[in-house]
Amino acid sequence: MDRIDSNTTWRLLHNALTTPRRLHQWKIITSGSCLWCKEAQGNLMHMFFQCQLTKPIWNFVSTKLATINKSPLPTYEQLLIGYPEENPRARLSNFILVLARSTIYRGYMSVAKEENPPNPNYLNIFKLRLKYRLALEEHQANLTGTYNNFQETFLINNALKDF
């Protein structure tokens, strides 16, 4: 994972992500509403799971994780924190989760910084990022002679065959 993806995860786990609600409490912005939908409080739960612009990403990710782990849909805790086990299924699941969370947060912050308007196609952005990260991981594995590890980690149950 790149530094920004890792930073987003660290900040999320330490409850240090910037949200509109926090910015409003700090009197930096005038409203604590969601920057995307403007309909609810811009807190972490809303930003990551309840906003209409993020639900398609989580529906896609949840389906993939259920396929990878051969289990029911993941819980909110698993989506936020990840899978603690150290095995190929958990590594792939956590790879996807880190990418999903950072895609959402990057999109959210680009709106907060007024760099971009809200984009209703965050799912497509996530899929592109996933496709390119997988290609990068595969290329790295070929260069370092660890392609068997790549296959063991990233090609479980053909869960990502669409990429």
C-alpha positions as CSV (number, residue, x, y, z in Angstrom):
1,M,0.0,0.0,0.0
2,D,1.1,3.5,-0.6
3,R,1.9,6.0,2.2
4,I,-1.5,7.8,1.8
5,D,-3.5,4.6,2.1
6,S,-1.6,3.5,5.2
7,N,-1.9,7.0,6.7
8,T,-5.7,7.0,6.2
9,T,-5.9,3.6,8.0
10,W,-3.7,4.7,10.9
11,R,-5.7,7.9,11.3
12,L,-9.0,6.0,11.1
13,L,-7.9,3.5,13.8
14,H,-6.8,6.3,16.0
15,N,-9.9,8.3,15.5
16,A,-7.9,11.2,13.9
17,L,-9.6,11.6,10.5
18,T,-10.8,15.0,9.7
19,T,-14.6,15.2,9.3
20,P,-17.0,18.1,8.8
21,R,-18.4,17.5,12.2
22,R,-14.9,18.0,13.7
23,L,-14.1,21.0,11.5
24,H,-17.4,22.6,12.6
25,Q,-16.6,21.9,16.3
26,W,-13.3,23.6,15.8
27,K,-15.1,26.5,14.1
28,I,-13.2,26.1,10.9
29,I,-16.4,25.6,8.8
30,T,-19.9,26.9,9.3
31,S,-21.7,23.5,9.0
32,G,-21.0,20.0,10.2
33,S,-23.1,18.5,7.4
34,C,-21.8,15.9,5.0
35,L,-19.8,17.5,2.2
36,W,-21.3,15.2,-0.3
37,C,-25.0,14.8,0.4
38,K,-25.5,17.8,2.8
39,E,-28.3,15.7,4.4
40,A,-26.7,14.4,7.6
41,Q,-23.9,15.0,10.1
42,G,-20.5,14.6,8.5
43,N,-19.2,12.1,11.0
44,L,-17.1,8.9,10.3
45,M,-20.1,6.5,10.4
46,H,-22.0,8.6,7.9
47,M,-18.9,9.4,5.7
48,F,-17.9,5.7,5.4
49,F,-21.2,3.8,5.5
50,Q,-24.4,5.9,5.4
51,C,-23.8,8.4,2.6
52,Q,-25.5,7.5,-0.6
53,L,-22.2,8.1,-2.5
54,T,-20.3,5.5,-0.5
55,K,-22.9,2.7,-0.3
56,P,-22.0,1.4,-3.8
57,I,-18.4,0.9,-2.8
58,W,-19.3,-1.0,0.4
59,N,-21.9,-3.1,-1.4
60,F,-19.2,-4.1,-3.9
61,V,-16.5,-4.6,-1.2
62,S,-18.8,-6.6,1.1
63,T,-19.7,-9.0,-1.8
64,K,-16.0,-9.5,-2.7
65,L,-15.1,-10.1,1.0
66,A,-17.9,-12.6,1.4
67,T,-16.5,-14.5,-1.6
68,I,-12.9,-14.3,-0.5
69,N,-13.7,-15.4,3.1
70,K,-16.5,-17.8,2.2
71,S,-18.5,-16.2,5.0
72,P,-21.5,-13.9,5.4
73,L,-21.2,-10.3,4.6
74,P,-18.6,-8.5,6.9
75,T,-19.6,-6.5,9.9
76,Y,-19.1,-2.8,10.3
77,E,-16.2,-3.6,12.7
78,Q,-14.5,-5.7,10.0
79,L,-15.0,-3.0,7.4
80,L,-13.5,-0.4,9.7
81,I,-10.7,-2.4,11.4
82,G,-10.1,-5.2,9.0
83,Y,-9.3,-8.9,9.6
84,P,-6.8,-9.8,12.3
85,E,-5.8,-13.2,11.1
86,E,-2.5,-13.6,9.3
87,N,-3.4,-15.7,6.3
88,P,-3.9,-15.1,2.6
89,R,-7.6,-14.5,2.8
90,A,-7.2,-11.8,5.6
91,R,-4.3,-10.2,3.7
92,L,-6.4,-9.8,0.5
93,S,-9.4,-8.7,2.5
94,N,-7.3,-6.0,4.3
95,F,-5.7,-4.9,1.0
96,I,-9.2,-4.3,-0.4
97,L,-10.4,-2.6,2.8
98,V,-7.5,-0.2,3.0
99,L,-8.0,0.8,-0.7
100,A,-11.7,1.3,-0.2
101,R,-11.3,3.4,2.9
102,S,-8.6,5.6,1.4
103,T,-10.6,6.0,-1.9
104,I,-13.6,7.3,0.1
105,Y,-11.5,9.6,2.3
106,R,-9.4,10.9,-0.6
107,G,-12.7,11.7,-2.4
108,Y,-14.1,13.3,0.6
109,M,-11.0,15.5,1.3
110,S,-10.8,16.6,-2.3
111,V,-14.3,18.0,-1.9
112,A,-13.4,19.5,1.5
113,K,-10.4,21.3,-0.1
114,E,-12.7,22.4,-2.9
115,E,-10.5,20.7,-5.5
116,N,-13.4,18.7,-6.9
117,P,-17.2,18.6,-6.8
118,P,-18.8,15.4,-5.3
119,N,-18.4,12.6,-7.8
120,P,-21.2,10.0,-8.0
121,N,-18.8,7.5,-9.5
122,Y,-16.7,6.7,-6.5
123,L,-17.3,3.0,-7.1
124,N,-15.6,3.3,-10.6
125,I,-12.7,5.2,-9.1
126,F,-12.3,2.5,-6.5
127,K,-12.4,-0.2,-9.1
128,L,-9.7,1.6,-11.2
129,R,-7.5,2.0,-8.1
130,L,-8.0,-1.7,-7.3
131,K,-7.1,-2.7,-10.8
132,Y,-4.0,-0.6,-10.9
133,R,-2.8,-1.6,-7.4
134,L,-3.2,-5.3,-8.4
135,A,-1.2,-4.8,-11.6
136,L,1.5,-3.0,-9.5
137,E,1.5,-5.8,-6.9
138,E,1.8,-8.4,-9.7
139,H,4.6,-6.5,-11.4
140,Q,6.5,-6.2,-8.1
141,A,6.0,-10.0,-7.5
142,N,7.5,-10.8,-11.0
143,L,10.5,-8.5,-10.4
144,T,11.2,-9.9,-6.9
145,G,10.6,-13.6,-7.8
146,T,7.6,-13.8,-5.4
147,Y,4.9,-14.5,-7.9
148,N,3.8,-17.6,-6.0
149,N,3.1,-15.4,-2.9
150,F,1.2,-13.0,-5.1
151,Q,-1.0,-15.9,-6.4
152,E,-1.5,-17.2,-2.9
153,T,-2.6,-13.8,-1.6
154,F,-4.4,-12.1,-4.5
155,L,-6.0,-14.8,-6.6
156,I,-8.1,-16.5,-3.9
157,N,-11.4,-18.0,-5.2
158,N,-11.1,-15.8,-8.4
159,A,-12.6,-13.1,-6.3
160,L,-10.8,-10.4,-8.3
161,K,-11.0,-12.1,-11.7
162,D,-13.0,-9.1,-13.1
163,F,-9.8,-7.0,-12.8
